[in-house]
């Protein structure tokens, strides 16, 4: 059971979301606009926020930015906007995942479950061996790939000495590729070992890779560190 906040201005959709979530055993609070959502975030502990973008007083992306200014609560965006540029902007602004309307109750619960599991505390040294073996290939020590240095301890990446601002998921993806530097890894392996969720789509990886490339100063058409092997996967390699 999780404590959730639904921020949605349409009363019919809001009621439907609340029904789906309470039917799954969650405790749900709601708000009909952005400032009401912000007040709810400050009221008490929440496990996740489900945030619509089309709010009457604030654009949802502005509401997301304000939420990130006061809380690290996971935020699942629900939106009718499906353009890559918009999705990348939201992920870079601090969204944990997104769901494009229309969607089923099953999709909502699956994505929410994925967000909650990713936000859960990671197992410590006392975790059993089976749990640790099921996690992604870990990057335990700092690694340099050409001018790029990835430090798992501080969860930072530096390119030519300058820190690269990465979201949590972008860092996880980059660290996984760095742990397998020089090797081609398939999207399926990335899904299994980084996202570890059965409902994540290939497009989600593409969006994160596109954002990662942009932050590293490259593109798919002119790759430097991140190279796609068509039909096989992606690899992180030193510049040629």
C-alpha positions in Angstrom: 0.0 0.0 0.0 1.3 3.4 -1.0 0.4 7.0 -0.1 -0.4 8.7 -3.4 -1.3 12.1 -4.7 -3.3 12.6 -7.9 -3.1 16.0 -9.5 -5.7 16.2 -12.3 -8.2 19.0 -13.1 -10.8 16.9 -14.9 -13.2 15.6 -12.2 -14.2 12.5 -14.2 -10.7 11.5 -14.9 -9.6 12.3 -11.4 -12.4 10.1 -9.9 -11.5 7.3 -12.3 -7.8 7.4 -11.3 -8.7 7.5 -7.6 -11.0 4.4 -8.1 -8.2 2.5 -9.9 -5.6 3.3 -7.3 -7.8 2.8 -4.2 -9.0 -0.5 -5.8 -5.4 -1.6 -5.8 -5.1 -0.9 -2.1 -3.4 2.5 -2.1 -4.3 5.6 0.0 -5.0 8.5 -2.3 -5.2 12.2 -1.9 -6.0 14.5 -4.8 -5.8 18.0 -6.1 -7.6 19.8 -9.0 -4.8 22.2 -9.9 -1.0 22.8 -9.6 -1.0 24.9 -6.5 -3.3 22.6 -4.7 -1.0 19.7 -5.6 2.0 21.7 -4.2 0.1 22.2 -0.9 -0.6 18.5 -0.7 3.1 17.7 -1.3 4.0 19.9 1.7 1.3 18.4 3.9 2.9 15.1 4.7 4.8 12.1 3.4 3.9 10.7 0.0 5.2 7.7 -1.9 4.4 9.0 -5.4 2.6 11.8 -7.3 0.6 11.2 -10.4 0.7 14.5 -12.3 -1.3 15.7 -15.3 0.2 18.3 -17.5 -2.9 20.2 -18.5 -3.7 22.0 -15.3 -5.8 25.2 -15.2 -3.4 27.4 -13.1 0.1 26.0 -14.0 1.5 24.0 -16.8 2.3 20.6 -15.4 6.0 21.0 -16.3 6.1 24.1 -14.1 4.3 22.2 -11.3 6.9 19.4 -11.7 9.7 21.9 -11.3 8.2 23.4 -8.2 7.6 19.9 -6.7 11.3 19.1 -7.3 12.2 22.3 -5.5 10.6 21.0 -2.3 10.6 17.2 -2.5 12.2 14.2 -4.0 8.9 12.3 -4.1 8.7 10.2 -7.3 6.5 11.8 -10.0 4.7 9.9 -12.7 3.5 12.2 -15.5 0.3 11.4 -17.3 0.0 13.3 -20.6 -1.5 13.4 -24.1 1.8 14.8 -25.3 3.9 12.1 -26.9 6.7 14.1 -28.7 10.2 12.9 -27.9 11.4 16.4 -27.2 8.6 17.0 -24.6 9.3 13.6 -23.0 13.0 14.3 -22.8 12.3 17.7 -21.3 10.1 16.2 -18.6 12.6 13.5 -17.7 15.4 16.1 -17.5 13.1 18.2 -15.3 12.9 15.4 -12.7 10.0 13.2 -13.8 10.5 9.6 -12.9 8.4 8.1 -15.7 5.5 9.1 -18.0 2.4 7.6 -19.3 0.7 8.8 -22.5 -3.1 9.1 -22.6 -5.2 7.2 -23.2 -4.0 4.3 -21.0 -5.6 1.4 -19.2 -5.8 0.9 -15.5 -3.4 -2.0 -15.8 -0.8 0.2 -17.5 -1.2 2.9 -14.8 -0.7 0.3 -12.0 2.3 -1.3 -13.8 4.1 2.0 -14.4 3.3 3.2 -10.8 4.6 -0.1 -9.4 7.8 0.3 -11.4 8.3 3.9 -10.1 7.7 2.7 -6.5 10.1 -0.2 -6.8 12.8 2.1 -8.2 12.4 4.5 -5.4 12.5 1.8 -2.7 15.7 1.7 -0.6 18.4 -0.4 -2.1 19.4 -3.6 -0.3 22.3 -3.2 2.1 25.2 -5.6 2.8 22.9 -7.9 4.7 20.7 -8.6 1.7 20.7 -12.2 0.6 22.9 -13.3 -2.3 19.9 -14.2 -4.5 18.6 -10.6 -4.4 22.1 -9.2 -5.2 22.6 -11.5 -8.1 19.3 -10.4 -9.7 20.4 -6.7 -9.8 22.2 -5.0 -12.8 25.9 -5.6 -13.4 27.3 -3.1 -10.8 29.9 -0.5 -11.4 31.8 -0.5 -8.1 34.8 1.7 -8.9 35.2 4.9 -10.9 35.7 4.1 -14.6 37.1 6.3 -17.4 36.1 5.8 -21.0 38.1 8.3 -23.1 37.4 11.8 -21.7 34.4 10.5 -19.7 34.7 9.5 -16.1 31.9 7.8 -14.2 32.0 7.6 -10.4 29.4 5.3 -8.8 30.2 6.4 -5.3 29.2 10.0 -5.9 26.9 9.1 -8.8 28.5 11.7 -11.0 29.9 11.8 -14.5 32.5 14.2 -15.7 33.3 14.9 -19.4 36.7 16.6 -19.9 36.6 17.6 -16.2 33.1 19.2 -16.4 30.2 17.5 -14.5 27.5 16.2 -16.8 24.0 16.9 -15.2 22.2 13.5 -15.3 18.9 12.3 -14.1 18.9 9.2 -11.8 17.9 6.9 -14.7 20.4 8.5 -17.1 23.2 7.8 -14.6 22.0 4.2 -14.1 22.1 3.7 -17.8 25.5 5.3 -18.3 27.0 3.4 -15.4 25.7 0.1 -16.8 27.2 0.9 -20.2 30.5 1.9 -18.5 30.5 -1.4 -16.5 30.3 -3.1 -19.9 32.5 -0.6 -21.8 33.5 -1.8 -25.3 30.8 -4.5 -25.3 27.6 -4.2 -27.3 24.6 -4.5 -25.0 21.1 -5.1 -26.4 18.0 -3.1 -25.5 16.6 -6.3 -24.0 19.5 -6.6 -21.6 19.3 -2.9 -20.7 15.6 -3.5 -20.0 16.3 -6.6 -17.9 19.3 -5.3 -16.0 18.8 -1.5 -15.7 15.0 -1.0 -15.7 14.3 -4.5 -14.4 10.6 -4.0 -15.3 8.6 -6.1 -17.8 6.4 -3.2 -19.0 9.0 -0.7 -20.1 9.0 0.0 -23.8 12.0 0.3 -26.2 11.0 3.9 -26.7 11.8 4.6 -23.1 15.4 3.5 -23.7 15.6 5.5 -26.9 14.4 8.6 -25.1 17.0 8.2 -22.4 19.8 7.5 -24.9 18.8 10.5 -27.0 19.0 12.7 -23.8 22.3 11.1 -22.8 23.8 11.8 -26.2 22.7 15.4 -26.1 24.3 15.9 -22.7 27.5 14.3 -23.9 27.6 16.6 -26.9 26.9 14.1 -29.6 24.1 12.7 -31.7 23.0 9.4 -33.1 24.1 10.6 -36.6 27.5 11.8 -35.3 28.4 9.4 -32.3 31.5 9.8 -30.2 31.2 7.7 -27.1 27.7 6.1 -27.5 27.7 3.9 -30.6 24.7 2.0 -32.0 25.3 -1.3 -33.6 22.3 -1.5 -35.9 20.0 -4.5 -35.0 22.3 -5.5 -32.1 22.5 -2.8 -29.4 24.5 0.0 -28.0 28.1 0.3 -26.7 30.1 2.9 -24.8 33.6 3.2 -26.3 36.5 5.7 -26.3 36.4 8.3 -29.2 38.0 7.1 -32.4 
